[in-house]
């Protein structure tokens, strides 16, 4: 069982994962990778070349959480999204791919760039899972009062574990 991340002797961070933990991480990050597939670009060849994407806010609540509106004003939010979402999607996919490429059972050593990608990807996984579960600030109390027979229990415990991993990674980096 993972003891979380610690600062590595030669820099970077280190953690140890068993095969089941790596399987869970790989499954979850693959789901996020599927969610943040490339967005649609405009029909104009210049827009496609520049990565100018759709201006529509996502209807999926998870995508809305991963790509929130930058402005309260709808017109400003639409214009901002049009010019930034494609790049944000690319970055999220790159982080998720780094996690997929490096996640392995046993001792895992990540350099600073990989650790930062893991941090961002863990955050995306937690956001996505949190939205799907309807997580609130009372999650620890909910888990404590939840029967292990509750069908939501494994997902809530997984969310809690991801929070722990993210916390240890933040502490190891700083």
N, C-alpha and C positions, 0 to 999 in steps of 0.2 A: 504494500500500500504506500502511496506517495506521502512523503513527509513535507512536500511543498518545495519551493525554490529557496536556495541559499546562494550567497555570493561565491563564485568560483575562486579557486586558489590563483589561477592565472588570468583573472578577469572574467567577465561574463557571469553567467549564472548556471547553477547545477540543480537538477532534481532527479529523483528516481521514480519510475513508473512501472507498474506491473502490466502484463499484457491486456488485462481487462480494462484498466484505466486508459491505456492507449487506444483501445478499440472504441471506447466511449468518446474520447476526444476526437478521434478521426471521424466517427459517425456524425458528431455534432458539427464539426467544422466543415464537413462535406455538405451538410444541409445548408449551412450559411453560405457556402460557396455557390450552391445552386440558387439560393435566393437572390444573390447579388450579381447574377449573370449580367452581361452587358446590357445596358438600356438601349432603347431605340434612339436612333439619330434621325435628323431631318432628311427630307428627300433631296435637298440641295447638296450637290457634291462638295461645296466648300464647307458647309455645316458638318457633313460626315467627316471630312478631312481634319477639321478642327475639334472634333469630338463634341460638338454642340448637340445636346440631346433633347429629349422630350421635356416639356415644361410642366407636365401634369404631376401633381402630387400623387404618391402611391396610394392605392386603395387598401392594400394589405396593411394591417396595423403594425406588423413586424417591420416591413419596409419603411413605413412612416416613422417608426422609431429609429431605424438605422440611418434614414435620410430625412431628418426633420426639416421643416420649413425654417429658413433663416430669418424671415421677417413676418410680422403679423399682417402687414399689408399684403393682400393676395397678389397684386400686380408685381410688387417688388420680389415677393417670394418666388413667383413663377419665373421671373427673369433671372434671378440668382440661380435657381435650380437648373434652368436651361443651360447655363454656362459651367456649372460645377459638378452636377451629378455624375456624369460619365467618368470624370477623373476620380471622384470619391469611390465609385464602384470599382474602378481599376485598382485603387489602393487597397480596398477591402479584399478583393480577390487575391492580390499579391500577398497580403498578410496571411490569409487563410492558406494559400499554397505553401508559404514558408512553414506554417504549422504542420501541414500534411507531410511536407518533405523531411521534417526533423523529428516528428513524434515517433518515438520508438520505445519498446520496453527496456528496462534496465536504466543505467546511468545516462542521463541526457545532459549534455553540455551545450549551452547556447552562447554565442558571442553577443555583444551589445545590440547589434542590428536585429539579429534573430529574436532576442529577448523582447525588444520593442515591438516586433511584429506579433509575437505571441501575446503580449500585453493587449495590443489593439484587437487581436482576433478573439482572445478570451472575453474581452468586453463586448464584442459583437455577438458572441455566442450567448453570453449572459443576457444581453438586451433581448435577443430573439426569444430565448427560452422564457425569460421573465414576462414578456408580453403574452406569449401563448398560455402561460400558467396564471396570468393575472396577479403576479407577485406584488405584494405591498410591503410597507416597512415592517409589518408585523410577521414577516416570514418565519423568523426564528420561533416565535410563539406558536405559529401555525404548525410548524414541524414538530415542536415539542408536544402539542396536543393531538397530533394526527396519529391515527392507528397505522401500524406498518401494513395492515391489510387494505388500507385506503389505496385505490388504484393510482392516485396522484403522488403517493409517497415516494416512489423511486425518482420521479422527475423533480420533486422538491428537494430531495437529498442531493441529487445531481447538481441542481442550481446552487445549493449551499456549498458543495465541494468546489464548484467552479469559482465561487466567491472567495473561498479559502485560497485556491491556487493563485487567483489574481492578486489577492492581498500579499501573499508571500513573495510573488514576483515583484510587485511594487517595492516592498521592503528590501528585497535583494538588490534591486537596481539603485536604490537610494539609500 
